[in-house]
């Protein structure tokens, strides 16, 4: 006969896989998937760091008194290179395309999308310039606050009420006295 065991006659082939073996196999598969995800995330962060370093000359030109921009890479499920509080660069679904987006009150809008770092640098440069012009307009349009004169402390209305009550009572007493003197 042949050396290949027949599954119909071999009792070991009929036994279901033990739970311990199944768990071991599932853990190995999960570790392989996690390793791939970690590698992808590390690749995303590396690409964002390359873009961040390429933006250094742009942010070096911004005057120190302009505090609109707070650039930095946030680590997380989706790493992002923040330009300011409403705009950031993230990697697209394929993890090779840069996506420059801005959050608005109407939702998120894509300002630029490209595989090339220089294209994203141009888009960020335009965005920074527009934000600085908006800041200048806001500073020019805002009037200086006028000095407010210190208000005199208001007197309580109690004393006015008390004086009016006493004068009214005296007037009624005087009328009553006058009426009794006439009747006599």
Rosetta blueprint (number, residue, H / E / L):
1 X L
2 X L
3 X L
4 X L
5 X L
6 X L
7 X L
8 X L
9 X L
10 X L
11 X H
12 X H
13 X H
14 X H
15 X L
16 X L
17 X L
18 X L
19 X H
20 X H
21 X H
22 X H
23 X H
24 X H
25 X H
26 X H
27 X H
28 X H
29 X H
30 X H
31 X H
32 X H
33 X H
34 X H
35 X H
36 X H
37 X H
38 X H
39 X H
40 X H
41 X H
42 X H
43 X H
44 X H
45 X H
46 X H
47 X H
48 X H
49 X H
50 X H
51 X H
52 X H
53 X H
54 X H
55 X L
56 X H
57 X H
58 X H
59 X H
60 X H
61 X L
62 X L
63 X L
64 X L
65 X L
66 X L
67 X L
68 X L
69 X L
70 X L
71 X L
72 X E
73 X E
74 X E
75 X L
76 X L
77 X L
78 X L
79 X L
80 X E
81 X E
82 X E
83 X L
84 X L
85 X L
86 X L
87 X E
88 X E
89 X E
90 X E
91 X E
92 X L
93 X L
94 X L
95 X L
96 X L
97 X L
98 X E
99 X E
100 X E
101 X E
102 X E
103 X E
104 X E
105 X L
106 X L
107 X E
108 X E
109 X E
110 X E
111 X E
112 X E
113 X E
114 X E
115 X L
116 X L
117 X H
118 X H
119 X H
120 X H
121 X H
122 X H
123 X H
124 X H
125 X H
126 X H
127 X H
128 X H
129 X H
130 X H
131 X H
132 X H
133 X H
134 X H
135 X H
136 X H
137 X H
138 X H
139 X H
140 X H
141 X H
142 X L
143 X L
144 X L
145 X L
146 X L
147 X L
148 X L
149 X L
150 X L
151 X L
152 X L
153 X L
154 X L
155 X L
156 X L
157 X L
158 X H
159 X H
160 X H
161 X H
162 X H
163 X H
164 X H
165 X H
166 X H
167 X H
168 X H
169 X H
170 X H
171 X H
172 X H
173 X H
174 X H
175 X H
176 X H
177 X H
178 X H
179 X H
180 X H
181 X H
182 X H
183 X H
184 X L
